[in-house]
């Protein structure tokens, strides 16, 4: 795997302590069901956003895509959190994608120290040639029930 887009910022060593993970299941809020889209997995760097400070945590953070581990310990907590936030902005990312990374997707790094401590948080550092096909969608959970339900 190549990571030129991230490693060009050599001062920070963003990939330190990261690893390929094709075993665990992860979650991320996305816009539309039933499928995930490339845009749902764009990093802040890809959106031309700048880090809040010059600290390596902030610099590396804009290169990563925020995901959360989805397991017996986290599932209920995360689903409740996302359903609550979806009620505040019902038209913005109102689905929760549950997925696994395939070989070549990139690497993950445990990063619980975000703006608000979140012990389930990881950053996904996508490989330079990442596509949505590098993810295996397991389930798409609507966060706001449809009117037909």
C-alpha positions in Angstrom: 0.0 0.0 0.0 1.2 3.5 -0.7 0.4 6.6 1.4 2.1 9.5 -0.4 -0.9 11.8 0.3 -0.3 11.3 4.0 3.4 10.7 4.3 4.2 13.9 2.4 3.9 15.6 5.8 7.0 13.7 7.2 7.3 15.8 10.3 4.3 14.2 11.9 4.6 10.5 11.1 0.8 10.1 11.0 1.0 6.4 10.2 2.9 5.5 13.4 1.0 2.9 15.5 -1.4 2.3 12.6 -2.1 -1.2 11.2 -4.1 -3.0 8.5 -7.3 -4.4 10.0 -9.5 -6.8 7.9 -10.9 -8.5 11.0 -12.8 -5.9 13.0 -16.1 -4.3 12.0 -16.4 -0.5 11.9 -19.2 2.1 11.7 -19.5 5.5 10.1 -22.4 7.8 9.5 -23.2 8.2 5.8 -25.7 10.2 3.7 -27.8 7.8 1.7 -28.8 4.2 1.9 -28.6 1.5 0.6 -25.0 1.9 -0.5 -22.0 3.8 0.7 -20.6 6.5 -1.6 -17.0 7.7 -2.1 -17.9 11.1 -0.7 -18.9 9.5 2.6 -15.3 8.5 3.1 -13.5 11.8 2.2 -11.1 13.1 4.8 -11.0 16.7 5.8 -7.8 17.1 3.9 -9.6 15.9 0.7 -12.3 18.5 1.5 -9.5 21.2 1.5 -9.9 21.9 5.2 -6.9 23.0 7.2 -5.9 21.7 10.6 -7.0 23.8 13.6 -3.4 24.0 14.8 0.0 22.9 13.6 0.1 20.1 16.2 0.6 16.6 14.8 -2.7 15.4 16.3 -4.6 18.1 14.3 -2.4 17.6 11.1 -2.8 13.8 11.2 -6.5 14.1 12.1 -7.4 15.9 8.9 -5.8 13.1 6.9 -7.8 10.4 8.7 -11.4 9.4 8.1 -13.2 9.0 11.5 -14.6 5.6 12.0 -15.6 3.7 15.2 -15.2 0.1 16.1 -18.5 -1.8 16.1 -18.7 -4.7 18.5 -20.7 -6.0 21.5 -19.3 -3.3 23.7 -19.8 -0.3 21.4 -22.9 -1.1 19.3 -25.7 0.0 21.7 -23.8 3.1 22.8 -22.9 4.2 19.3 -26.4 3.5 17.9 -28.0 5.6 20.7 -25.5 8.4 20.2 -26.1 8.6 16.4 -29.9 8.3 16.7 -29.8 11.3 19.1 -27.6 13.4 16.9 -29.7 12.5 13.8 -32.8 14.0 15.5 -31.0 17.4 15.5 -30.2 17.4 11.8 -32.5 14.8 10.2 -31.5 15.4 6.6 -27.7 15.2 7.2 -26.0 11.7 7.2 -29.0 9.9 8.6 -27.7 6.3 8.0 -25.1 4.3 9.9 -23.0 2.0 7.7 -21.5 -1.0 9.3 -18.6 -2.4 7.3 -15.3 -4.2 7.2 -12.1 -3.1 5.5 -10.8 -5.2 2.7 -7.2 -5.8 1.8 -5.6 -2.7 0.4 -8.1 -0.2 1.9 -5.6 1.4 4.2 -4.7 1.3 7.9 -6.4 2.2 11.1 -5.1 3.9 14.2 -6.8 4.0 17.6 -7.4 7.7 18.3 -9.8 8.0 21.3 -8.6 11.6 22.2 -10.8 13.6 19.9 -12.6 16.9 20.8 -14.7 14.7 23.1 -13.2 11.5 24.5 -14.5 8.5 22.6 -13.0 5.2 23.4 -14.4 3.6 20.2 -12.8 6.1 17.8 -10.3 5.2 15.1 -8.8 7.1 12.1 -8.8 5.3 8.8 -5.8 6.4 6.7 -6.9 5.4 3.2 -4.4 4.0 0.8 -3.6 6.4 -2.2 -5.8 4.3 -4.6 -8.7 3.7 -2.2 -12.1 3.3 -3.7 -15.4 2.4 -2.0 -14.9 -1.1 -3.3 -12.3 -1.5 -0.6 -15.1 -1.7 2.0 -17.4 -4.6 2.6 -20.9 -3.2 3.6 -22.4 -5.5 6.3 -25.4 -3.5 7.2 -27.0 0.0 6.7 -28.9 1.2 9.7 -31.4 4.1 9.1 -31.0 6.5 12.1 -34.4 8.1 11.5 -37.4 5.8 10.9 -39.0 6.3 7.5 -42.6 7.5 7.4 -43.6 4.2 5.7 -42.4 2.1 8.6 
